[in-house]
Amino acid sequence: LESNLTSTDVGPTVGVGGVEKLLASIDTESTIERMADGYPHWIAVDGDAIVGVAVVQPPSHVHHLFVRADRQRSGIGRMLLNEALQFISDNASTATITVNSSLNAVDVYRRFGFTSTVDPVEVGGVRFLPMCKTQV
């Protein structure tokens, strides 16, 4: 997943230092720390290859949703996001789900009912659009 993020997906939409920050947020150490902090993870595999990942920051923030470029538009992202949204629905008392969408994924989140009323922001070289969705 890392090479897709840096070369074709998120990489072209980030500023100076953004790729390094993004890669640091998905490395093994950061993943272990998030798991220890109680962030649920869902992983899609094909054989022995990871083809997608979803992570929720409790109680109701979609922290990561990545699908390998050659497996996008195959339903993997939909499956992973549905699992994450169901977890939030089952476990969060809040009615609002949030995500900081990479600029290339805004349309994906819109299809799931997320909206934004602000402009994209940049933090540490990573550009994103804060979005939210009200649970029903």
C-alpha positions in Angstrom: 0.0 0.0 0.0 2.9 2.4 0.7 4.0 2.7 -2.9 0.5 3.5 -4.1 0.1 6.2 -1.4 3.3 8.0 -2.4 3.2 7.7 -6.1 -0.3 7.6 -7.5 -2.9 8.3 -4.8 -2.3 10.7 -2.0 1.3 11.7 -2.8 0.4 14.2 -5.6 -2.1 16.0 -3.3 0.2 16.7 -0.3 2.6 19.5 0.4 6.3 19.5 1.4 6.9 16.8 4.0 3.4 15.4 3.6 4.4 12.1 2.1 6.9 11.4 4.9 4.3 12.3 7.6 1.7 10.1 5.9 4.1 7.1 5.6 5.1 7.6 9.3 1.4 7.4 10.2 1.0 4.0 8.6 4.3 2.3 9.6 4.5 -0.7 11.8 5.3 1.2 15.0 2.4 3.7 14.5 0.0 0.8 13.7 1.0 -1.1 16.9 0.6 2.1 18.9 -2.9 2.7 17.5 -3.9 -0.9 18.2 -2.6 -0.6 21.8 -4.6 2.6 22.1 -7.8 0.7 21.2 -8.2 1.8 17.5 -10.0 -1.1 15.8 -8.5 -2.1 12.5 -10.0 -4.0 9.5 -7.7 -5.5 7.0 -8.6 -6.9 3.5 -6.2 -9.6 2.3 -5.9 -11.5 -1.0 -3.7 -14.5 -0.5 -0.8 -13.2 1.6 -1.1 -9.5 0.4 -2.8 -6.7 2.2 -5.1 -5.0 -0.3 -7.0 -2.6 2.0 -7.1 -1.2 5.5 -9.7 0.7 7.6 -9.0 2.2 11.1 -11.4 3.9 13.5 -10.2 6.4 16.1 -12.9 5.9 18.8 -15.5 7.0 19.3 -16.4 8.1 15.8 -13.5 9.2 13.5 -12.5 7.2 10.4 -8.7 7.5 10.9 -7.6 5.5 7.8 -9.2 4.0 4.7 -6.8 2.7 2.1 -7.2 0.3 -0.8 -4.4 -0.8 -3.0 -4.6 1.0 -6.4 -5.0 -2.1 -8.5 -7.9 -3.2 -6.3 -9.8 0.0 -6.1 -13.4 0.0 -7.5 -13.7 -3.7 -6.6 -15.9 -3.2 -3.5 -13.0 -3.6 -0.9 -13.2 0.1 0.2 -17.0 -0.2 0.5 -16.7 -3.3 2.6 -14.1 -1.9 4.9 -15.9 1.5 5.3 -19.2 -0.3 6.0 -17.5 -2.3 8.7 -16.0 0.8 10.3 -19.3 2.7 10.1 -21.1 -0.3 11.7 -18.6 -0.4 14.5 -19.1 3.3 15.1 -22.9 2.9 15.0 -22.7 0.0 17.5 -20.3 1.7 19.9 -20.5 5.5 19.8 -23.1 7.6 21.5 -22.4 10.5 19.2 -24.5 11.1 16.1 -21.6 12.5 14.0 -18.9 10.5 12.2 -15.9 12.4 11.0 -13.1 11.8 8.6 -10.2 13.9 7.3 -10.4 12.9 3.6 -7.4 13.0 1.4 -8.2 15.2 -1.6 -8.3 12.3 -4.0 -10.9 10.4 -1.9 -13.5 13.2 -1.3 -15.9 11.8 -3.9 -15.7 8.3 -2.3 -16.8 9.7 1.1 -19.5 11.9 -0.5 -21.0 8.7 -1.9 -21.2 7.4 1.6 -23.1 10.6 2.7 -20.2 12.6 4.2 -20.3 16.3 3.6 -18.0 19.3 4.3 -18.7 23.0 4.9 -15.1 24.1 5.0 -12.2 24.3 2.5 -9.3 21.8 2.5 -6.7 22.4 5.1 -3.0 21.5 5.4 -1.3 20.3 8.5 2.4 19.3 8.4 2.3 19.0 4.6 -0.7 16.8 4.5 -3.7 18.3 2.8 -7.2 17.0 3.6 -10.8 17.9 3.7 -12.6 17.6 7.1 -15.9 15.8 6.4 -18.7 14.5 8.6 -21.8 12.3 8.4 -24.7 12.2 10.7 -25.7 8.7 11.9 -29.3 7.7 11.4 
